[in-house]
């Protein structure tokens, strides 16, 4: 019998920048912000997170970079947060949560904004 995943309704993040909770996701430097604050506000929060946590000048580590260079890398999505499944080799049991992408109408779905750096 499968065990239902433990859903998290208030995921813990690494920091809040300009009122927007932000966390790194995955291993490639991608970031997630809770909510849909808009591309420019999300960019500002991600940029601040890169400066504080990665000690970069900004996301591109280039003082001349602009938001226009990053707009296509930022998307508004919907997610359900849950505890990692220890039987799933792709999920780190040390993580506080795992985000699963879902449609807007999915029960329990939360708005998120994602920065894909790759």
N, C-alpha and C positions, 0 to 999 in steps of 0.2 A: 504494500500500500504506500503510495507516494505521500510525503509530508508536505503540507501547504507551506509556501514560503512565508517568512515573517515580514509583513509589510511595515515600512517606516513612513510615517506621515510627516515627520519634521526632521529631515536629514541634517546631520551635523556637517558644517563646512569648515574650511580652514580659516576663513576670515570674511569680514564684511567690508566692502569698499563702496563709499558713496551710497550707503543704504542697501547694497546688493550683496547677498551672500554668495561667495565664490569658492570653488574647490577644483583641484586638479583631478582629472579622470584618466584612467589608462596609464600607459607607460611612455607615451610620445609627447607629453607636454600639453595635451588638450585640456581645456577648462570647461567648467559648467557653472552657470549662474542660476540661482533659483528665481523664477519668474520670467516675464517678458517685459523688461524695462525699455526696450527699444535698442536698435543696433548701436547708436552712439553712446548711450549710457552703459550698455554691456561692454562695449569696447573700452570705455574709461575704466570700468571695474577690472576687466581682464588685464589691461595695461598696468594698472596699479599693482595687481597681484603679481605680475611678472617682475616688477621693480622690487617689491617687498620680499617675495619668496625665492626668486631666482637671481636677484641682484643684477638685473639687466637694465639698460637705459630705458627700454620699453619692450613691447612684444618682439619687435624685430632686432632688438639690441642695436638700433640705428636711430640717432637723434633726429634724423630727417624723415623718418617714416610717418605716414599719415593714415587716418582712419580709412580712407578710400582704398588703400592697399589691402585692407583686412575685411572689408564688408562682405565679400563672397565667402569668407571662412566662418562667418557667424550666422547661425541658424536658430530660429525659434522652433522648439519641439515640445513634446509631452513625454513624461516619464512616470514610471512607478518605481519607487525606491523600496528595496528589501534587503534583508540580511544576506550575506554571501552563502551559497550552498557549499558546504564542506566536501560534498561528494563530486563537485564539478571542478575538474582540474584547471579550468580556465578562470576560476574565481578565487581570489586570494582571501582565505579565511581571516586574515588580519585586518582586512578593510572594514570600515564601519558600515558601508552599504554598497549595493550594486544598483545601477540605474538601468531599467529596461525601457526601451523606446516603445511607445504605444500611441494609438490615435487619441485625439482630443476627447472624444466621448467615452473613453474607457473609464469605468468606475475607479476612482482613486487616482486618476491621472493628475499630475501636477505640471504646470508650465515651467519650462526651463529654456535657457539660452545656452547654446553650445559653441565653443570656439574649436575648430579643427585646424591645428597648426601644420598638418602634413599636406 
